[in-house]
Amino acid sequence: GCCAGTSVFAGVVLLVLMKFYVHYEGDPAFTLIVKDAEDPTSGGGAVRVVATDSTVQDVLNVFLSEYATRYAPAWKAQLPHASLVDENKRTIPPTSRARAKIQDKMDVFVVLYPNATGATTSTTTHHAENKTPTQSHASSTPVRASSSSRPSSSSSSSSSLSPSSSNPQQQDIDSTTAAQLRLIQGHLDEAVAAASVGAFQRAAQLFQSVLVSIPTAPLPLIRLGDIYISAGRPEKAVGYLTTLTEHHGSSMEGWILLGHACSQTGNHARAAQAYKAALELASKNPSYDPNLTEQVKVFLAKALYKQGDQDTAIQVLTIVLQANEECPQALLEYGIALEDRGKLLEALRIYLKVLITRGDNRTVREYLAALVQRPGVLAMLEKELLASSSTSSSAQVVAPALAFLATFIKDFGAIQQSRHLYTLALEMRPDSVSYCLNLVHVHELFLDYKSAMGVIASFLKRNPSTSVGPYITCDQVYRTLYPDSSPPPQPSMHTSSYTLSEEDLDLLAIIFTLCKILYLQGSNISELTQLMGLIEPTRKGRELHLTSIRNEHAYYCCVSQLTECTTPPLTPPSQAQEAGTSTHIPSSKDNDEGKDKGKDKGKGKGSQKSSEPAAGDQGALEDLSSQAARLGLRDGDLYVVGDSHCLAAAWRPLQMHGTQHVLTPRLVTGLKIWHLRKESTFFPKANFECAMDTLPDGASVVFLFGEIDCREGFLLAVEKCKYDTLEEAMSRTIAIYEEVLQALVARKKLRIFVHPVPPVLNETRHIVKAFNAMLRKSIEAIPSLRWLDFFDAMLTPDGMLLRDEYKLDG
């Protein structure tokens, strides 16, 4: 793991011990430092020790008990219902091991559920540092939300509207009746509770309702500014924060947030002015946290740098680093300046240094991923990492570092470099099940199934006794793939009473993925079902959908059901050759070639944000045959490109104009249409681009995307205030889809057919219907694109349910 054990960067070996910070922003605010039981310096003050196998819930209970002892004796009778969230307001699963979910030096936050206690919870939105290498250096870096960094005199520290003679809102309050004040206070309290659980749209509505009666109320102004900065709508934030600073000029947090909002709009000069105002307040009030002042100086340097005053910006950073040479924010900005000046090795070393101290920092990860894609930098990185490889135990140290870097640079689109690093890691640790699985997944991003098969076969052959618990061994799987003269291995009958370890699960995930790859290659069904027969006794009776391999398991279940209704062999040899796939399981010779060929290549299972195959639409595309004349399909290739739903259509035969066609799949796992926007660097976009590269020019292609957007994208985006309405979110997504498809028509001369989003889930079918109506209207207005008009035929006559013949619960 990346949060415990040993790691190496730039030839320095470190023992990584867990230490992180748990914050509660109620009244009174409190921060507890949680340390590793293995840390000899643990103990003392607001510090507690947890065992190495503690769960997230254990950590939360320790915090709540400590808080009860210090501030809330009533909690001792019954601890309040609460959860831990990260800086992006994502709930951390309570049953997970803390080491697996919380990184060293990470900040996590306690959220109390509404009505769980009389304490007031803060509404602060914890921004992600959502900056890309091409965006402003002064984009919205979070104001650290711990009590130690929040200005003690901030006007937003309370949700109360009680009159105060020094409060600029006094005149508004005096003109408000007591009944209205009670109503307003109720709205404010409800808004605080809504924001604390991530219901930002509701919180914004309530805060805005308060401003109708009291236009200068500080808490609604600052929280609305905070919400809209996080939502990427800085223009709205600037309005609220300008009003705040005009009427509450002593709010340091208000000035900082105004600086962030102006930076997002590109008004770096005004951002610099706002940061200077915050620093002036800090200079007059010694109670302000010096760490916060340090951060604001870095914010100012970023604004000045982007404004064009780079020399002054570097001077400010130098002053910060002279006072604190380990300041991660200042180091990061200094590294950016070095990179801009072509000093790539120096920038790389600084990024690695920041990564050691702030491994959870999204911005340094993103910049490092962009840097390693520049010519020559990957070789520099490899040299830095291998600097300590002279000892015999170096593989135990270097391989985890390689795998850690491979994981997160992949997330930001550096998939070629990730493949290379994972290949190196697996060569150093050929017995690592995790590295094997991750490397296979990276090969999948390239649709390089031959190399993926080679990696799997080589691993199985090298580690014959490695097994899934006491059940399936690598040797059994290998001999099923490559039978010799001996009888094929028979599946053993066993129960689900044995608890599978993480390594057991990873090996099972490799076998599940092997089945998926064989299906995508169009391998013979009889060979595939033999392998599945070996797996089934181990799989059945286990709730694998609740484990870390739920995605691999979902694909396996989908493929398993599809093999029951597919006639072998699946793929005509001519299409298999052109697609770079095989109609048979590779030979042992193929395995060795694949292994050698992949030495310059390397995914990170833990951070891959893919989506489970949902209930499918296995027969929907057969309706194409009845529409052949209207669609104008000519003889030639026919591909179906999509998320997991394209598996149901894969290898289906279609008779068109007297010619037999087969729907050849191009799987892009977990892709939302939203991922295809120009500024995105998320790895599913890179996967999509690789899939496009495999299509021959002039091919006929069915595109099947959008189900994940409908399932988890639109509602969440509106809830986060990124859009005011569902229709606005859909319209923006459709515009991205249109632009990408029209560019493909122009570049590759593709004949594109747009498949309706499958209405597979009862919970989101109403969203799918609305999206398809908008998408159809848009596609039909573009002459180069064709809409496949059979959505209504996928539903029952009343339009309420998916027809039974199209159900496939994977």
BELPEHU-V592203 format. One line per field, one symbol per residue. ss: DSSP state (A for helix, B for strand, O for the rest). A space follows every 50 residues. Layout:
ss = ???
//
This chain:
ss = OOOOBBBBBOOBBBBBOOBBBBBBOOOOOBBBBBBBOOOOOOOOOOBBBB OOOOBAAAAAAAAAAAAAAAOOAAAAOOOOOBBBBOOOOOBOOOOOBAAA AOOOOOBBBBBBOOOOOOOOOOOOOOOOOOOOOOOOOOOOOOOOOOOOOO OOOOOOOOOOOOOOOOOOOAAAAAOOOAAAAAAAAAAAAAAAAAAAOOOA AAAAAAAAAAAAAOOOOAAAAAAAAAAAAAOOOAAAAAAAAAAAAAAOOO OAAAAAAAAAAAAAAOOAAAAAAAAAAAAAAAAAOOOOOAAAAAAAAAAA AAAAAAAOOAAAAAAAAAAAAAAOOOOAAAAAAAAAAAAAOOOAAAAAAA AAAAAAAOOOOAAAAAAAAAAAOOOOAAAAAAAAAAAAOOOOOAAAAAAA AAAAAAAAAAAOOOAAAAAAAAAAAAAAOOOOAAAAAAAAAAAAAOOOAA AAAAAAAAAAAAOOOOBOOOOOBAAAAAAAAOOOOOOOOOOOOOOOOOOO OAAAAAAAAAAAAAAAAAAAAOOOAAAAAAAAAAAAAAAOOOOAAAOOOA AAAAAAAAAAAAAAAOOOOOOOAAAAAAOOOOOOOOOAAAAAAAAAAAAA OOOOAAAOOOOOOOOOOOOAAAAAAAAAAAAOOOOOOBBBBBOOOAAAAO OOBBBBOOBBBBOBBBBOOOOOAAAAOOOOOOAAAAAAAAAAAOOOOOOB BBBBOOAAAAAAAAAAAAAOOOOOOAAAAAAAAAAAAAAAAAAAAAAAOO BBBBOOOOOOOOOOAAAAAAAAAAAAAAAAOOOOBBBOOOOAAABOOOOO OBOAAAOOOO
//
